[in-house]
Amino acid sequence: MEFRIARHTNNLERIKSFYTTILGFELLGSFENHNNYNGIFIGKPNLDWHLEFTQSEDKANHYFDEDDILVLYPVTVLEYDALITRISKNNITFISAKNPYWNQNGKMFLDPDGARIVLSHLRIKK
């Protein structure tokens, strides 16, 4: 089974830059003016999932709950440390998670739309 997580945004370029430049995902594809929507597909090649972000004239109304989290699991310590460094160098603030589990097992921050992301060190190969 493959899956896609789709979310509407008010600033497609800012989201694209954040997920590619800071988090290291790749732009897998895009579309323009498809039923008045523009969109991008972000992820890693040859995987069975990706993120889709769309933008239209309709404004996004984000209502993220404190427990709505995208969790990322870097595979190596080097990858984890590089992500932490890029996040910090881009003046992105780490925040405390409501669920203490994520404070013990990773670092939480917000994407440009205010969605919570955890960078977890739980699956790092030692």
Residue pairs with C-beta under 8 A, 6 or more apart in sequence:
1 48
2 48
2 49
3 48
3 49
4 41
4 49
4 50
4 51
4 52
5 49
5 51
5 52
5 70
6 51
6 52
6 53
6 54
7 51
7 52
7 53
7 54
7 60
7 113
7 115
8 53
8 54
8 55
8 56
8 58
8 60
9 15
9 53
9 54
9 55
9 60
9 112
9 113
10 55
10 59
10 60
10 113
11 55
11 112
11 113
12 38
12 39
12 40
12 53
12 54
12 55
14 112
15 40
15 53
15 111
15 112
15 113
16 27
16 40
16 42
16 53
18 111
18 112
19 25
19 42
19 51
19 53
19 111
20 26
20 27
20 42
21 86
22 86
22 87
22 90
22 92
23 72
23 83
23 86
23 117
24 82
24 83
24 86
25 42
25 43
25 44
25 51
26 42
26 43
26 44
26 45
27 40
27 41
27 42
28 41
28 42
28 43
28 45
28 50
29 40
29 41
30 38
30 39
30 40
30 41
31 37
31 38
31 39
32 38
36 56
36 57
37 54
37 55
37 56
38 54
38 55
38 56
39 52
39 53
39 54
39 55
40 52
40 53
41 50
41 51
41 52
42 50
42 51
42 52
42 53
43 49
43 50
43 51
60 113
62 113
62 114
62 115
64 114
64 115
64 116
66 97
66 98
66 116
67 98
67 99
68 115
68 116
69 97
69 102
69 108
69 116
69 117
69 118
70 111
70 115
70 116
70 117
70 118
71 102
71 106
71 117
71 118
71 120
72 83
72 117
72 118
72 119
72 120
73 120
73 122
73 123
73 124
74 80
74 83
74 119
74 120
74 121
74 123
74 124
75 123
75 124
75 125
76 124
76 125
77 121
77 124
77 126
80 119
80 121
80 124
83 119
84 107
84 119
87 94
87 107
87 109
87 119
92 109
92 110
93 109
93 110
94 107
94 108
94 109
95 108
95 109
95 110
95 116
96 103
96 108
97 103
97 108
97 116
97 118
102 108
102 118
102 120
105 120
105 121
105 122
106 118
106 119
106 120
106 121
106 122
107 118
107 119
108 116
108 117
108 118
108 119
109 116
109 117
109 119
110 116
110 117
111 117
